[in-house]
Amino acid sequence: MHFSRMIICEAINDDLISELVSLLQDHVRDVSNLAGHSILVEEGGRMVLLITEFRNREDCLLYHSSRAYRQLVASTQHLLIGSYVVKLFQNRTESRHVQSSRQ
């Protein structure tokens, strides 16, 4: 079963969103055992989400406690209002292809 980890943050102002996204993109390039990721920016707002996908819970927890993650937090904290909110999810998305009924 795959595990998804979501961090949510809010940039201090609109001008810092692109810098934050750039730092997140650089960070995920070096994350080991990463099955996938998404960086989402709130439309019309300053909320940014980083969703990372791991093939198992152990890899997810290793990343959560890693030095690389702590360095990400330290290097981006000055761009944020408050702190990151972190949530861990079991990803129960079915892997089979679902055809659309709209054809």
C-alpha positions in Angstrom: 0.0 0.0 0.0 1.3 3.4 -0.9 1.5 6.3 1.6 0.9 9.9 0.9 2.4 12.7 3.0 0.9 16.2 2.8 2.5 19.4 4.1 0.4 22.5 4.1 1.8 26.0 4.5 0.9 29.6 3.8 3.3 32.1 2.2 3.6 35.5 3.9 2.7 37.3 0.7 2.0 36.5 -3.0 5.5 37.5 -4.1 7.1 34.7 -2.0 5.0 31.8 -3.6 7.2 31.3 -6.6 10.3 31.2 -4.3 8.6 28.7 -2.1 7.5 26.5 -5.0 11.0 26.6 -6.4 12.6 25.5 -3.1 10.0 22.6 -2.9 10.8 21.6 -6.5 14.5 21.5 -5.8 13.9 19.6 -2.6 11.9 16.7 -4.1 14.5 16.1 -6.7 16.8 14.6 -4.0 14.3 12.7 -1.9 15.1 9.0 -2.0 12.4 6.3 -2.4 9.9 8.9 -3.7 7.2 7.3 -5.8 5.8 10.7 -6.9 4.8 14.2 -5.8 2.6 17.1 -6.4 3.0 20.8 -5.6 -0.3 22.6 -5.4 -0.9 26.3 -5.1 -4.2 27.7 -4.0 -5.9 29.6 -6.8 -6.3 33.2 -5.6 -4.6 32.5 -2.3 -1.2 31.9 -0.6 -1.7 28.3 0.5 0.9 25.8 -0.9 0.7 22.0 -0.5 3.4 19.4 -1.1 2.1 15.9 -1.5 4.7 13.2 -1.5 4.0 9.6 -2.4 5.9 6.6 -1.0 5.6 2.9 -1.8 5.5 2.0 1.9 5.0 3.5 5.4 8.6 2.9 6.4 10.0 5.0 3.5 7.5 7.8 4.4 8.5 7.8 8.0 12.2 7.7 7.1 11.7 10.8 5.0 9.6 12.5 7.8 12.5 12.1 10.2 15.2 12.9 7.7 17.8 15.6 7.9 16.8 16.7 4.4 13.2 17.4 5.5 14.5 19.3 8.6 16.7 21.3 6.3 13.7 22.1 4.0 11.7 23.3 7.0 14.6 25.5 8.2 15.3 26.9 4.8 11.6 27.9 4.1 10.3 28.9 7.5 11.1 32.6 6.9 8.7 32.5 3.9 5.7 31.3 5.9 2.9 32.5 8.2 3.2 30.0 11.1 4.5 26.5 10.6 3.9 23.6 8.3 0.9 21.3 9.0 1.8 17.7 8.2 -0.6 14.8 7.6 0.1 11.2 6.6 -2.4 9.2 4.6 -2.8 5.6 3.4 -3.3 6.0 -0.4 -6.2 3.7 -1.3 -6.5 4.9 -4.9 -7.1 1.9 -7.1 -4.3 1.3 -9.6 -6.6 0.0 -12.4 -7.6 2.3 -15.2 -11.1 3.6 -14.8 -12.8 4.5 -18.1 -14.8 7.7 -18.2 -18.5 7.4 -18.9 -18.3 10.7 -20.9 -17.4 9.7 -24.5 
